[in-house]
């Protein structure tokens, strides 16, 4: 059984995503071997195996917005497989997410919840995709350059090939380096929401209202960016 077929069987990757990612099936299998080796060496990885492909659980056909992150949070209690999101019980929230919530409030007047679970955005068709799908606990960027980039780049190209309505949010230069892969997909670009750069162009960039305008210009429906306090 191919790596992707196994992920589909377990409900971790939607069938249309599996078809789109077929050209990198062997790379996904290689990443599985890499992660098993990490465990065998006592280094471990996160998020847990059942959450690594969480951004691909919802169908490719439903994606309306792509938000690109770098890699999962290194804190072992944080990552849930969606970029910028954390487990519901995590408090205080990561600084980048705090700044995203500030901009959400300033842009759309939405009062953010007291949690960092962004699953409701994913349910709205917002793909929260990290460039590297895993990380070594307490070691930021430790899986950068290990092979995930080929997988996530293929996903971005597949999304661009599918066509709209679709828009992308690219925060920071790392994410913006992917713009050529997006082809005709309109992009909202600004500084990264991290405390180091948020005041250099992230605050006041209005990404949420801008994305909704871009979707409407493609005859698509706007995203409801509200995040419920409770499930």
VOPAGU-2260 file (C-alpha; in pm, 1 decimal, decimal comma):
REM VOPAGU-2260
SITE   aa  ch    i         X         Y         Z
SITE  UNK   A    0       0,0       0,0       0,0
SITE  UNK   A    1     130,9     345,6     -87,6
SITE  UNK   A    2     195,4     600,4     185,1
SITE  UNK   A    3     -96,3     815,9      71,0
SITE  UNK   A    4    -334,8     522,3      40,9
SITE  UNK   A    5    -258,6     436,7     401,8
SITE  UNK   A    6    -323,5     795,1     511,1
SITE  UNK   A    7    -655,1     801,2     324,7
SITE  UNK   A    8    -755,7     471,3     483,5
SITE  UNK   A    9    -689,9     619,2     828,3
SITE  UNK   A   10    -886,5     934,2     745,7
SITE  UNK   A   11    -580,5    1157,3     771,7
SITE  UNK   A   12    -574,9    1278,4     409,8
SITE  UNK   A   13    -878,8    1356,4     193,2
SITE  UNK   A   14    -898,8    1146,6    -124,7
SITE  UNK   A   15    -865,7    1445,4    -360,3
SITE  UNK   A   16    -557,3    1561,7    -171,2
SITE  UNK   A   17    -410,4    1212,6    -204,7
SITE  UNK   A   18    -460,0    1231,1    -579,8
SITE  UNK   A   19    -299,1    1575,9    -592,9
SITE  UNK   A   20      -3,1    1463,2    -381,3
SITE  UNK   A   21      58,2    1141,4    -577,3
SITE  UNK   A   22     378,6    1278,1    -735,7
SITE  UNK   A   23     535,1    1304,7    -387,8
SITE  UNK   A   24     405,0     975,8    -246,6
SITE  UNK   A   25     755,9     832,2    -217,7
SITE  UNK   A   26     874,5    1148,2     -45,2
SITE  UNK   A   27     594,7    1110,6     210,2
SITE  UNK   A   28     702,8     750,0     266,2
SITE  UNK   A   29    1061,0     871,5     312,9
SITE  UNK   A   30     944,3    1123,3     572,4
SITE  UNK   A   31     770,4     842,3     757,3
SITE  UNK   A   32    1100,3     655,5     772,5
SITE  UNK   A   33    1275,7     971,4     888,9
SITE  UNK   A   34    1028,2    1018,0    1174,1
SITE  UNK   A   35    1059,8     655,3    1281,8
SITE  UNK   A   36    1436,1     702,8    1291,1
SITE  UNK   A   37    1389,4    1017,2    1502,7
SITE  UNK   A   38    1186,0     816,9    1752,0
SITE  UNK   A   39    1437,8     531,7    1751,0
SITE  UNK   A   40    1714,7     780,3    1828,3
SITE  UNK   A   41    1517,3     921,4    2120,1
SITE  UNK   A   42    1469,5    1263,0    1961,6
SITE  UNK   A   43    1096,6    1232,4    1893,2
SITE  UNK   A   44     879,4    1461,2    1685,0
SITE  UNK   A   45     557,6    1658,1    1701,9
SITE  UNK   A   46     269,5    1690,1    1641,9
SITE  UNK   A   47     159,9    1332,4    1698,8
SITE  UNK   A   48     137,9    1102,9    1396,1
SITE  UNK   A   49    -239,2    1135,0    1371,8
SITE  UNK   A   50    -210,3    1514,1    1337,4
SITE  UNK   A   51      83,9    1558,3    1100,3
SITE  UNK   A   52    -142,5    1578,0     794,5
SITE  UNK   A   53    -428,4    1756,4     964,8
SITE  UNK   A   54    -420,7    2041,0     710,8
SITE  UNK   A   55    -505,7    1780,2     445,2
SITE  UNK   A   56    -799,7    1616,6     622,7
SITE  UNK   A   57   -1052,0    1850,4     461,1
SITE  UNK   A   58   -1095,9    1821,0      82,4
SITE  UNK   A   59    -878,6    2013,7    -159,2
SITE  UNK   A   60   -1201,2    2112,3    -332,7
SITE  UNK   A   61   -1312,7    2304,0     -22,0
SITE  UNK   A   62    -998,9    2516,8      26,3
SITE  UNK   A   63   -1066,1    2888,4     -21,3
SITE  UNK   A   64    -774,6    3045,2     165,5
SITE  UNK   A   65    -415,8    2929,4     214,0
SITE  UNK   A   66    -225,3    3052,9     520,0
SITE  UNK   A   67     140,2    2949,5     519,5
SITE  UNK   A   68     336,7    2896,3     840,4
SITE  UNK   A   69     694,1    2781,3     888,8
SITE  UNK   A   70     688,4    2478,6    1118,7
SITE  UNK   A   71     493,9    2354,6    1422,1
SITE  UNK   A   72     543,1    2522,2    1757,5
SITE  UNK   A   73     839,3    2360,8    1939,2
SITE  UNK   A   74     665,0    2355,8    2277,8
SITE  UNK   A   75     545,3    1995,3    2326,5
SITE  UNK   A   76     204,6    2107,1    2456,1
SITE  UNK   A   77     125,3    2337,0    2164,1
SITE  UNK   A   78      97,7    2198,9    1807,3
SITE  UNK   A   79    -222,8    2053,2    1664,3
SITE  UNK   A   80    -116,5    2017,5    1298,9
SITE  UNK   A   81    -256,3    2352,5    1182,3
SITE  UNK   A   82     -22,5    2648,2    1131,8
SITE  UNK   A   83     -34,3    2912,4    1407,8
SITE  UNK   A   84    -291,0    2708,2    1606,6
SITE  UNK   A   85    -242,0    2549,4    1948,4
SITE  UNK   A   86    -419,8    2308,4    2177,7
SITE  UNK   A   87    -731,3    2454,8    2336,6
SITE  UNK   A   88    -592,0    2444,9    2690,3
SITE  UNK   A   89    -272,0    2638,6    2607,8
SITE  UNK   A   90    -239,6    2968,9    2793,5
SITE  UNK   A   91     -78,4    3210,8    2752,6
SITE  UNK   A   92    -109,5    3199,1    2377,0
SITE  UNK   A   93     202,7    3212,8    2156,1
SITE  UNK   A   94     297,8    3575,8    2082,5
SITE  UNK   A   95     245,0    3543,3    1705,9
SITE  UNK   A   96    -108,6    3417,2    1759,5
SITE  UNK   A   97    -176,9    3697,4    2006,9
SITE  UNK   A   98     -78,5    3945,6    1735,2
SITE  UNK   A   99    -296,7    3768,0    1478,1
SITE  UNK   A  100    -588,3    3806,2    1718,7
SITE  UNK   A  101    -510,9    4176,1    1766,7
SITE  UNK   A  102    -522,3    4228,4    1391,1
SITE  UNK   A  103    -841,0    4020,1    1363,0
SITE  UNK   A  104   -1008,0    4248,4    1617,2
SITE  UNK   A  105    -877,8    4565,6    1456,1
SITE  UNK   A  106    -961,4    4452,5    1102,7
SITE  UNK   A  107   -1305,9    4298,6    1147,1
SITE  UNK   A  108   -1407,5    4387,3    1502,3
SITE  UNK   A  109   -1410,9    4018,9    1598,7
SITE  UNK   A  110   -1344,8    3955,1    1966,4
SITE  UNK   A  111   -1099,7    3661,8    1975,9
SITE  UNK   A  112   -1165,4    3361,5    2200,4
SITE  UNK   A  113    -957,5    3268,8    2501,5
SITE  UNK   A  114    -799,8    2976,6    2318,2
SITE  UNK   A  115    -580,2    2921,4    2013,9
SITE  UNK   A  116    -763,7    2639,0    1839,1
SITE  UNK   A  117    -816,4    2758,1    1480,0
SITE  UNK   A  118   -1009,5    2448,8    1368,5
SITE  UNK   A  119   -1314,0    2664,0    1295,6
SITE  UNK   A  120   -1113,4    2846,6    1029,8
SITE  UNK   A  121   -1012,0    2513,7     877,0
SITE  UNK   A  122   -1379,6    2415,4     870,2
SITE  UNK   A  123   -1442,7    2736,4     672,6
SITE  UNK   A  124   -1199,0    2629,3     401,7
SITE  UNK   A  125    -888,9    2802,1     540,4
SITE  UNK   A  126    -588,0    2574,0     489,1
SITE  UNK   A  127    -341,2    2636,3     772,8
SITE  UNK   A  128     -29,5    2479,9     620,6
SITE  UNK   A  129     317,5    2469,4     770,2
SITE  UNK   A  130     613,1    2437,9     531,5
SITE  UNK   A  131     755,8    2164,1     754,0
SITE  UNK   A  132     487,7    1938,4     896,5
SITE  UNK   A  133     690,7    1824,5    1197,4
SITE  UNK   A  134     954,4    1950,3    1437,3
SITE  UNK   A  135    1173,7    1807,1    1711,3
SITE  UNK   A  136    1032,3    1896,2    2055,6
SITE  UNK   A  137    1184,4    2216,9    2193,1
SITE  UNK   A  138    1394,2    2269,4    1878,3
SITE  UNK   A  139    1253,1    2522,5    1628,8
SITE  UNK   A  140    1317,2    2458,3    1257,9
SITE  UNK   A  141    1485,0    2126,8    1337,5
SITE  UNK   A  142    1306,6    1948,5    1050,0
SITE  UNK   A  143    1359,7    2228,0     800,6
SITE  UNK   A  144    1534,6    2091,3     492,6
SITE  UNK   A  145    1461,7    1729,3     587,1
SITE  UNK   A  146    1215,3    1674,7     303,0
SITE  UNK   A  147     875,5    1816,5     395,3
SITE  UNK   A  148     923,6    2112,4     161,3
SITE  UNK   A  149     877,0    1895,4    -147,3
SITE  UNK   A  150     543,3    1776,5      -9,9
SITE  UNK   A  151     407,4    2115,5      88,4
SITE  UNK   A  152     528,6    2280,2    -231,2
SITE  UNK   A  153     343,8    2015,5    -431,7
SITE  UNK   A  154      32,1    2093,7    -225,6
SITE  UNK   A  155      60,4    2465,4    -303,7
SITE  UNK   A  156     107,2    2398,2    -675,3
SITE  UNK   A  157    -194,4    2164,7    -673,0
SITE  UNK   A  158    -405,1    2434,2    -510,9
SITE  UNK   A  159    -297,4    2686,8    -774,0
SITE  UNK   A  160    -372,4    2436,2   -1052,4
SITE  UNK   A  161    -718,9    2373,7    -912,4
SITE  UNK   A  162    -811,7    2739,1    -956,1
SITE  UNK   A  163   -1036,5    2974,1    -762,3
SITE  UNK   A  164   -1210,8    3112,3    -580,8
SITE  UNK   A  165    -895,9    3113,2    -371,3
SITE  UNK   A  166    -656,0    3355,9    -203,4
SITE  UNK   A  167    -335,9    3317,4      -3,4
SITE  UNK   A  168    -202,5    3491,5     306,0
SITE  UNK   A  169     176,8    3511,2     310,0
SITE  UNK   A  170     317,7    3649,9     634,2
SITE  UNK   A  171     690,8    3717,4     627,6
SITE  UNK   A  172     963,0    3657,0     372,2
SITE  UNK   A  173     974,7    3281,6     428,4
SITE  UNK   A  174     612,2    3245,3     320,9
SITE  UNK   A  175     642,5    3507,8      48,5
SITE  UNK   A  176     918,8    3305,4    -118,8
SITE  UNK   A  177     641,6    3064,7    -224,0
SITE  UNK   A  178     448,9    3324,5    -423,4
SITE  UNK   A  179     583,1    3202,5    -761,5
SITE  UNK   A  180     423,0    2862,2    -694,3
SITE  UNK   A  181      80,2    3018,2    -652,9
SITE  UNK   A  182      53,6    3142,4   -1010,3
SITE  UNK   A  183    -273,2    3331,9   -1056,6
SITE  UNK   A  184    -385,8    3295,4    -694,2
SITE  UNK   A  185    -405,6    3647,3    -543,8
SITE  UNK   A  186    -189,7    3694,7    -234,7
SITE  UNK   A  187    -207,3    3914,0      74,0
SITE  UNK   A  188     148,4    3986,4     184,2
SITE  UNK   A  189     279,0    4159,6     495,3
SITE  UNK   A  190     535,6    4132,1     771,2
SITE  UNK   A  191     517,6    3825,7     994,6
SITE  UNK   A  192     298,4    3851,2    1306,9
SITE  UNK   A  193     587,0    3761,1    1538,4
SITE  UNK   A  194     679,8    4021,7    1802,6
SITE  UNK   A  195    1003,1    4088,2    1612,6
SITE  UNK   A  196     825,4    4213,6    1301,6
SITE  UNK   A  197     455,5    4274,6    1372,1
SITE  UNK   A  198     501,3    4650,1    1407,4
SITE  UNK   A  199     690,4    4667,0    1078,5
SITE  UNK   A  200     389,1    4608,9     858,3
SITE  UNK   A  201     172,0    4334,9    1004,8
SITE  UNK   A  202     -43,4    4552,6    1226,1
SITE  UNK   A  203    -284,9    4746,0    1009,7
SITE  UNK   A  204    -241,5    4516,6     707,5
SITE  UNK   A  205    -608,4    4402,0     724,0
SITE  UNK   A  206    -547,7    4050,5     586,5
SITE  UNK   A  207    -888,1    3911,9     680,0
SITE  UNK   A  208   -1103,0    4175,7     513,1
SITE  UNK   A  209    -867,1    4183,6     214,5
SITE  UNK   A  210    -893,2    3807,9     162,3
SITE  UNK   A  211   -1271,8    3826,1     177,9
SITE  UNK   A  212   -1270,6    4100,9     -83,9
SITE  UNK   A  213   -1044,4    3890,9    -307,2
SITE  UNK   A  214   -1277,5    3592,6    -274,0
SITE  UNK   A  215   -1583,0    3802,6    -355,8
SITE  UNK   A  216   -1405,0    3942,2    -661,5
SITE  UNK   A  217   -1380,0    3578,5    -779,1
SITE  UNK   A  218   -1754,1    3526,3    -716,0
SITE  UNK   A  219   -1673,7    3331,4    -400,4
SITE  UNK   A  220   -1821,1    3354,9     -52,7
SITE  UNK   A  221   -1632,1    3541,8     219,7
SITE  UNK   A  222   -1487,2    3354,3     514,9
SITE  UNK   A  223   -1653,9    3387,8     853,4
SITE  UNK   A  224   -1341,5    3452,3    1061,5
SITE  UNK   A  225   -1528,1    3423,4    1392,6
SITE  UNK   A  226   -1381,9    3170,1    1632,7
SITE  UNK   A  227   -1628,5    3024,9    1883,1
SITE  UNK   A  228   -1531,3    3025,1    2247,9
SITE  UNK   A  229   -1644,8    2664,7    2291,5
SITE  UNK   A  230   -1706,5    2366,4    2063,6
